[in-house]
Amino acid sequence: MRSVKELRRKAAARATRKARVYSTSEARANFAEALETAQVENAVIGFDRYGRTIAALVPVEAVYMLAGMGRLIAPKVRADIQSYSRQFIQSVPTRVAAAEPAPRAPRGKRAAKKAAPKKKKAKRRSGGRGG
């Protein structure tokens, strides 16, 4: 937990975190700072929940780069974004390898199961109690 004095310092004066990944509760409290950092420094900022990185806040220019329109972005800005992206990827455990299932050996076809026989409905008895 950060001290109140540390939280009150301006964003520009704060020490840069090694990995810019905030927990969701920390991100909620410091969202304005995260937006400013992404905008001014062209940084990539991650958000995690229960120890797993779930999202990243990136400058709009990074979206242009993802869309294949990186040529429209100034070379210095592009280099900054690439640098911060590499730092982010190195500091955050990879999810790509975990998301891809391991290749499986081909399996033979399973025998089809026979359908269970249908149960007959019980017929109502007539009679018995009068009325």
C-alpha positions in Angstrom: 0.0 0.0 0.0 1.3 3.5 -0.8 1.5 6.2 1.7 -0.7 9.2 1.4 2.3 11.5 0.9 3.5 9.3 -2.0 0.0 9.3 -3.6 -0.2 13.1 -3.5 3.0 13.7 -5.4 2.5 14.7 -9.0 2.5 11.9 -11.6 5.6 13.3 -13.3 7.6 13.3 -10.1 6.7 9.7 -9.2 9.3 7.0 -9.8 8.6 4.9 -12.8 7.4 1.4 -12.0 9.4 -1.5 -13.4 6.3 -3.1 -14.8 3.4 -0.7 -15.4 0.7 -3.1 -14.3 -2.0 -2.0 -11.9 -4.5 -4.2 -10.1 -8.1 -3.3 -10.9 -8.6 -1.5 -7.6 -5.4 0.4 -7.9 -6.3 1.3 -11.5 -9.6 2.6 -10.4 -7.9 4.9 -7.9 -5.2 6.0 -10.4 -7.1 5.9 -13.7 -6.4 9.6 -14.5 -2.7 9.1 -13.9 -2.7 6.0 -16.2 -4.5 7.9 -19.0 -2.0 10.7 -18.7 1.0 8.4 -18.7 -0.4 6.6 -21.8 -1.0 9.9 -23.6 2.2 11.8 -22.7 4.8 9.0 -22.5 3.2 6.7 -25.2 3.4 4.0 -22.5 1.6 0.7 -22.4 -0.1 0.1 -19.0 -1.6 -3.2 -18.0 -4.4 -4.1 -15.6 -4.6 -7.3 -13.7 -7.2 -9.1 -11.7 -6.3 -11.8 -9.2 -2.7 -11.8 -10.5 -3.6 -12.3 -14.2 -3.1 -9.5 -16.7 -6.5 -8.9 -18.4 -6.2 -5.7 -20.4 -3.8 -3.0 -21.5 -4.2 0.8 -21.9 -2.3 1.9 -25.0 -2.1 5.2 -26.9 -4.4 5.6 -29.9 -1.3 5.5 -32.2 -0.7 1.9 -31.1 -4.1 1.0 -32.4 -3.1 2.5 -35.8 0.0 0.4 -35.7 -2.0 -2.8 -35.0 -4.3 -1.9 -37.9 -1.3 -1.8 -40.2 -1.3 1.9 -40.5 1.9 2.5 -38.6 3.3 4.5 -41.5 1.0 7.4 -40.5 2.7 7.6 -37.0 5.8 9.7 -36.4 8.9 7.5 -36.2 9.8 8.7 -32.7 6.3 8.0 -31.4 6.3 4.6 -33.1 9.7 3.7 -31.6 8.4 4.7 -28.1 5.3 2.6 -28.4 7.4 -0.4 -29.6 9.8 0.0 -26.8 7.1 0.2 -24.1 5.3 -2.7 -25.7 8.4 -4.9 -25.5 9.1 -3.9 -21.9 5.4 -4.7 -21.0 5.6 -8.1 -22.7 8.8 -9.0 -20.9 7.5 -8.0 -17.5 4.1 -9.7 -17.8 3.8 -13.5 -17.9 2.7 -14.7 -21.3 -0.9 -15.6 -21.9 -0.5 -16.5 -25.6 1.2 -19.8 -24.9 -1.3 -20.7 -22.3 -4.2 -19.8 -24.5 -3.1 -22.1 -27.4 -4.0 -25.7 -26.8 -1.2 -28.2 -27.1 -1.4 -30.2 -30.4 -3.1 -33.5 -29.9 -2.6 -36.8 -31.7 -5.5 -37.7 -33.9 -8.0 -39.9 -32.2 -10.2 -42.7 -33.7 -13.9 -42.3 -33.9 -15.9 -43.3 -30.9 -18.6 -45.9 -31.2 -22.0 -44.3 -31.3 -24.0 -44.9 -28.1 -27.4 -46.6 -28.4 -30.3 -44.5 -27.3 -31.9 -45.6 -24.1 -35.3 -47.2 -24.6 -38.2 -44.9 -24.2 -40.3 -45.4 -21.1 -44.0 -46.0 -21.6 -46.3 -43.7 -19.9 -48.3 -45.2 -17.1 -52.0 -45.5 -17.9 -54.4 -44.0 -15.6 -56.7 -46.4 -13.8 -60.3 -45.6 -14.0 -62.6 -46.4 -11.2 -61.6 -47.0 -7.7 -63.0 -44.1 -5.8 -66.5 -43.1 -6.6 -67.9 -39.9 -7.0 
